[in-house]
Amino acid sequence: MELGAAVKIAGEAAVLFWSRRFSVRIDSHIVVDPVFLDVIEQQNHSEMQLYLT
């Protein structure tokens, strides 16, 4: 059984007077044994962008 998911999270990080917008994208691909529910293969990829404007 193959499972796939993609998530994008956007927000703003702030410390005192310094704040910046950011976004994170995470892609996951998982292969699971349907009988024993064991994870056979797992691949994750993430990217982060920090906006300076």
C-alpha positions as a printed NumPy array, in Angstrom:
array([[ 0.   ,  0.   ,  0.   ],
       [ 1.398,  3.4  , -0.97 ],
       [ 0.594,  6.652,  0.799],
       [ 1.513, 10.165, -0.267],
       [ 1.027, 13.557,  1.333],
       [ 2.022, 17.165,  0.702],
       [ 1.708, 19.963,  3.256],
       [ 2.456, 23.69 ,  2.978],
       [ 2.693, 25.789,  6.137],
       [ 3.043, 29.572,  6.039],
       [ 3.432, 31.976,  8.911],
       [ 5.427, 34.727, 10.536],
       [ 8.259, 34.368, 13.033],
       [ 8.805, 37.282, 15.42 ],
       [11.381, 38.073, 18.105],
       [10.936, 41.459, 19.781],
       [10.895, 43.961, 16.864],
       [12.251, 41.544, 14.242],
       [ 9.673, 39.588, 12.232],
       [ 9.862, 37.691,  8.95 ],
       [ 7.365, 35.716,  6.91 ],
       [ 8.227, 32.1  ,  6.053],
       [ 6.783, 29.064,  4.301],
       [ 7.618, 25.373,  4.592],
       [ 6.616, 22.634,  2.116],
       [ 6.871, 18.955,  3.092],
       [ 6.351, 16.03 ,  0.693],
       [ 6.119, 12.452,  2.025],
       [ 5.9  ,  9.093,  0.267],
       [ 5.41 ,  5.938,  2.377],
       [ 5.101,  2.261,  1.369],
       [ 3.401,  0.085,  4.014],
       [ 2.898, -3.69 ,  4.228],
       [-0.932, -3.999,  4.355],
       [-0.915, -7.239,  6.389],
       [ 1.578, -6.432,  9.165],
       [ 1.389, -2.608,  8.84 ],
       [ 5.189, -2.37 ,  8.693],
       [ 6.78 ,  0.637,  6.96 ],
       [ 8.777, -0.761,  4.032],
       [ 9.995,  2.489,  2.5  ],
       [ 9.731,  6.139,  3.483],
       [10.893,  9.269,  1.656],
       [10.503, 12.824,  2.952],
       [11.514, 16.097,  1.326],
       [11.181, 19.564,  2.84 ],
       [11.885, 23.078,  1.62 ],
       [11.836, 26.301,  3.601],
       [11.667, 29.864,  2.298],
       [12.345, 32.916,  4.411],
       [11.051, 36.179,  2.947],
       [13.254, 39.193,  3.648],
       [10.88 , 41.872,  2.342]])
